[in-house]
């Protein structure tokens, strides 16, 4: 089953371009396919745990992404770890 899902998603995603970013059209296609699989009972979305080590290496854009992920209905449990004490992160003046 997992290989079937992977091959279907690879067929949908295709070329992501030079930047590695997934185009908005592709994201919409994936969301539609996942919604279809959920309705058919082929897929179930289960919230998980997101563990981020070396969190002091993240920049402001990464924290913004994590914030958006935590605001969703299926928000993961987020665990952050670092070996640093109080530190500034890239993009923050304070």
C-alpha positions in Angstrom: 0.0 0.0 0.0 2.8 2.4 1.0 4.6 1.9 -2.4 1.3 2.5 -4.2 0.8 5.8 -2.4 4.4 6.9 -3.0 4.2 6.2 -6.7 0.9 8.1 -7.0 2.3 11.1 -5.1 5.4 11.0 -7.3 3.2 11.0 -10.4 1.3 14.1 -9.0 4.4 16.0 -7.8 6.6 15.6 -10.8 9.2 18.2 -11.3 9.5 20.7 -8.4 11.9 23.1 -10.2 15.4 24.2 -9.4 14.6 25.7 -6.0 13.0 22.5 -4.6 9.9 24.5 -3.8 6.6 22.7 -4.5 4.4 24.8 -6.7 1.0 25.9 -5.4 -0.8 24.0 -8.2 1.0 20.8 -7.1 0.1 21.4 -3.5 -3.6 21.8 -4.5 -3.5 18.6 -6.5 -2.0 16.7 -3.5 -4.5 18.2 -1.1 -7.3 17.1 -3.5 -5.9 13.6 -3.8 -5.5 13.2 -0.1 -9.0 14.4 0.5 -10.3 11.9 -2.0 -8.4 9.1 -0.4 -9.8 10.1 3.0 -13.3 10.1 1.7 -12.8 6.6 0.1 -11.3 5.3 3.4 -7.9 4.7 1.7 -6.1 7.2 3.9 -6.2 8.5 7.4 -4.4 11.6 8.7 -3.0 11.0 12.2 -1.3 13.9 14.0 2.3 13.0 15.0 5.3 14.3 16.8 7.7 16.7 15.2 11.1 16.6 16.9 13.5 19.5 15.9 17.1 19.1 17.2 19.6 22.0 17.0 16.7 24.4 17.0 19.1 27.3 17.5 20.1 26.9 13.9 16.6 27.8 12.5 15.9 31.2 11.1 12.8 33.4 11.4 11.2 31.8 8.3 11.5 28.3 9.8 9.8 29.5 13.0 7.1 31.1 10.9 6.5 27.8 9.1 6.4 25.9 12.4 3.9 28.5 13.8 1.6 27.9 10.8 1.8 24.2 11.3 0.8 24.5 14.9 -2.2 26.5 14.0 -3.7 23.8 11.8 -6.4 21.3 12.9 -4.0 18.4 12.7 -1.2 20.2 14.6 1.7 18.0 15.6 3.2 17.8 19.0 6.3 19.9 18.7 9.5 19.1 20.7 12.5 21.4 20.3 16.0 20.7 21.5 19.2 22.6 21.6 22.5 22.5 23.4 22.7 26.2 23.8 21.3 28.4 26.5 19.6 31.7 25.7 20.6 32.7 22.2 19.5 34.9 19.3 18.2 33.3 16.2 18.9 34.5 12.6 16.6 37.4 11.6 15.8 38.5 15.2 17.3 41.7 16.6 16.4 40.9 20.2 
